[in-house]
Amino acid sequence: MSEERIVTGAVQVLPLHANAYPIVDKAIAAIAATGIKYQVCPMETALEGTLDAVLAAAKAAHLACFEAGAAQVVTFIKIGDALGGSTIDDKLEKYR
């Protein structure tokens, strides 16, 4: 199994803060700064890259919430993986 195979993932950060949206914006900016392919969705952000890159982007989003002022954050991470790889486009092709 190749360490360089492409996986899909999703990250949802939930900063427990009265004004969460600016903090979520910082989390999305942290994902963008990693250079990973991503797509912002209504409830989470879809990610695409190597497993290490997806996990690093999710971690960056989580930590960015604290840097933006959250005292507590709940983060959900999902990974979609297959021996042959997995991409956002593959998963959404039939819906576009």
C-alpha positions in Angstrom: 0.0 0.0 0.0 1.5 3.3 -1.1 2.0 6.0 1.5 1.4 8.5 -1.4 -2.1 7.3 -2.2 -4.7 10.0 -2.2 -7.4 9.9 0.5 -10.4 12.0 1.2 -11.3 13.4 4.6 -13.5 15.8 6.3 -13.0 18.1 9.3 -15.6 19.9 11.3 -14.4 22.2 14.0 -16.8 23.3 16.7 -15.3 26.2 18.7 -17.4 26.5 21.9 -17.5 30.3 21.8 -20.2 32.9 21.6 -19.0 34.1 18.2 -17.8 30.9 16.5 -17.9 32.0 12.8 -14.8 34.2 12.8 -13.0 31.3 14.5 -14.2 28.8 11.9 -12.9 31.3 9.2 -9.5 31.1 10.8 -9.6 27.3 10.8 -10.4 27.3 7.1 -7.6 29.7 6.5 -5.3 27.3 8.3 -6.4 24.5 6.0 -5.8 26.7 2.9 -2.3 27.5 4.2 -1.3 23.8 4.1 -1.8 23.8 0.4 -4.0 20.7 0.5 -7.0 20.5 -1.9 -10.1 21.3 0.1 -13.8 22.2 -0.4 -15.8 24.2 2.1 -19.2 22.6 2.7 -22.1 23.7 4.9 -21.3 21.4 7.8 -17.6 20.5 7.3 -14.7 21.0 5.0 -13.8 18.2 2.6 -10.0 17.4 2.3 -8.0 15.6 -0.3 -4.3 14.5 -0.2 -2.1 11.9 1.4 -3.2 10.6 4.7 -0.5 12.5 6.4 -1.5 15.8 4.6 -5.2 15.3 5.5 -4.4 14.7 9.1 -2.0 17.7 9.2 -4.7 19.9 7.7 -7.2 18.8 10.3 -4.7 19.4 13.1 -4.0 22.9 11.7 -7.7 23.7 11.7 -8.1 22.5 15.2 -5.2 24.4 16.6 -6.2 27.6 14.7 -9.4 27.7 16.7 -7.4 28.1 19.9 -5.1 30.7 18.3 -8.3 32.6 17.3 -9.6 32.8 20.8 -11.6 29.6 21.5 -11.1 28.2 25.0 -12.6 24.8 24.0 -12.9 23.1 20.6 -14.6 19.9 19.5 -13.2 18.6 16.2 -14.6 15.7 14.1 -12.4 14.1 11.6 -13.4 11.5 8.9 -11.1 9.6 6.6 -12.2 7.9 3.4 -9.5 5.6 2.1 -9.1 2.8 -0.5 -6.2 0.8 -1.8 -6.5 2.6 -5.1 -7.0 6.0 -3.6 -10.0 8.2 -3.1 -10.7 11.7 -4.4 -13.4 14.3 -3.8 -14.2 14.3 -7.6 -14.7 10.5 -7.6 -17.2 10.8 -4.7 -19.1 13.7 -6.2 -19.0 12.8 -10.0 -22.5 11.4 -10.2 -24.0 14.4 -8.5 -22.5 17.0 -10.7 
